[in-house]
């Protein structure tokens, strides 16, 4: 399938590090109420049974808002919960193999860092790509920074939807203007915020300015 780029505008990636007194479900609901256009459930430490149960609940929540629900990395969870999509990295299973397993209807997103990786992802049938990290980030410390010039080159090299990720917040998001990016993926700037609704609304408005300026 082809994914409409409008869903890339403000792409929220979960991280339970900042749940505090709220549940992840409550946090995602607040983000969805306030303008998030896609949700990726990222769990690196939950056992698979708990991951599946959580994914089912958040998948239903996303359906209420008609927003795509993406599972990070875990094929079993994506299939078991009938997720809209799965996101894979360069070190995960080959894209072609994932497509054989999930079929043509499931969205597949791929993390890329170079023009070559982006072109290959599109050629192999990715529905969108995540480009990063575009700024310093504490969420993932195993990836290098993708320069603005590389980001722009990647955006110009492929036609599928493109989302920038990595250390993006309200203070630096507009530095990506002119890159032709379709949106931003955000973790701590939403889920680490004291007021998730306020932070999400601000980021939504800024991402709108970003897209108009690309």
N, C-alpha and C positions, 0 to 999 in steps of 0.2 A: 504494500500500500504506500501511498505518498502522504506524508504528514504535512498538514498545513502549518506554515511557519508562524502563524499567529500564536500557536501553543508554546513557542519558544520564548515569548516576550519576557515572562517572569517565571522561571522554572525553579521550583523549590526542591532542594535536596535535604532530606531529613538527617538529623543527628541528635540522638537522645542525650548527648552530653549536657544539653541545656534544658532538659525538661523541667527540672526544679519541682515545684509543687503541682505542676500540670502533667497530664498524660500526653504522650506524643499525639494521640488522636485529637485531643483538645487543641494542641498547638497547630496541627494541620488544618483543623476546622477554622481556626481564627485566620490562618493564612489564606485559605480558600475564600472566606467571606470578604477578604480585603484586596483581592486582585490577582492572586497567583494563577498562572495559566497552565501549569503542568506540575505534577508531584512525582518525585522519585523517592522511593523508600529504600534507604541505605542502612543496612544492619550488618556489622562485621562481627558481632559477638553473641547475638542471639542464637539459640539452638533452632534447628529448622522447623520444629513443630510450633514454637512460639512465633517464629518469623511468619509462618503461614497464617496463623491465627490473626496476627496483627495486620498482615497484608490484606486479608479478607475484609476486615473492618474498614481500613483506609481506602481500599478499592471501592467499596460501596459508597463511602463518603465522596470520593472523587466523581462517581457516577451521578450523584445528586447535583453536582455543579457542572456536569458535562465537561469534565477536565480529564485529560489522559493520566492514567496511573501507570508508572514505570517502576519495575523492580531492578535494583542494582545487582548485577553479577549472577544471582542465583536462579538458574534455569528451572529447577524443581519448584521453587516458590512461584515463579512467574506462571508456570503451566498449571500448578495446583490451584491458583487463585484466579485463573483466567484474566491475568493482567493485560492491560492494553499494550504493554511493551516491556522490553528488557534493555538494560544498558550494560555494555561490556567494555573492558579496557584492552589495551594492546597485549597484555600478558594473559588474557583469558582465552576461552575457546575461540577457534577461528570463526569469523563471521559466517562463512559459507556453511559450516557445520551447525551453527546455531540456527540458521535459516531452515536447514533440512529438518531440524527437530521441531521448531515452533510453527512452521508453515508460513504462507505468504501474508496472512492477516495480522500477525503480531508485529508491532513497531520494534525495530532494533536501532538503538543508538550506540555510537562508538566514540570513545575518547581518542583524540588525536593531538599531536604536538607539532607535526610538520605537514608541508604541502603534500609530500609523497604519501603519508599515512592517510590524509584526507581524500586524495584522489583514489587511492586503493579502496577505501571504505565505500565511497560512492559507487565505484565500479563493481564491488562485490555485493551491492544491494542494501547498504545502510539507508535507513529512513531519515536520519539526522546525525550530526556529529557534535560532540562537545569539545571545545578547543581550550586548552589551558595547561598550566595555570597562567592566567594573564597578569596576576599580581601575587605578591607574597601571601601565603596562606598557611594557617596552622592546622587546617583540616587534613591536608595531605602533604607530607614533607619529603616525599620520595620522587617528586616531579620538578623539573626545571621550569623557569619562567619562559613563556612564549612572548616574544617581543611584539610590539604593536605592528611593526612591519610584517612579521610572519603571520600574525592574525589576519591582517588585511590581505596578504597573498593567499592564504588559505580560503578566505571568503570569496576571493575572485576566481579561485581555481575550481570550485564545486558549485553545483546548483541546488543541492539538497539543503534543508534548513540547518542553520548553524547557531549554536549557543556558546557564549564565552563563559568560562568558569574559573574560579580560583581567586579568593581574596576580594571579591567584588562587594562594595558597599556604597552607601549613599554619597560618600565623599569622593570616590574615584570612578564611579560608573560612567560619567560623561567623558572621561579620558579616552573611552573606546569609540567616541563619535568619529564618523568617517570611515570606519573599518568595514562597513557593509554587513555587520553581524546582525542576526535576526532577533537576538535577545540575550538575556543573562541568566545563568544558573547561580543560585545563592544558597548558602548554608547558614553560617553564623549571623549574617546581617538580618536574617529573619528569625531563625530559631534561637539565637542568642540574645535577641532584643528584649528589653524589659517590657515593652509594649509591642507585641507582635503585630497587632492590627495597624497601629500607627506606622511602624517600620515598613510593613508590606505596602500600605497605601503610598507612602513616600517613594518607595522603590518602583512601584508600578508607574507612578507619574514620571519619574526620572527615566525609566526604561522606555516609556512612550516618547520622551524627548530624544533619547538615544537613537531609537529606530527611525524617527523622522529626520534625524541629522545624518543618517548613514547613506 
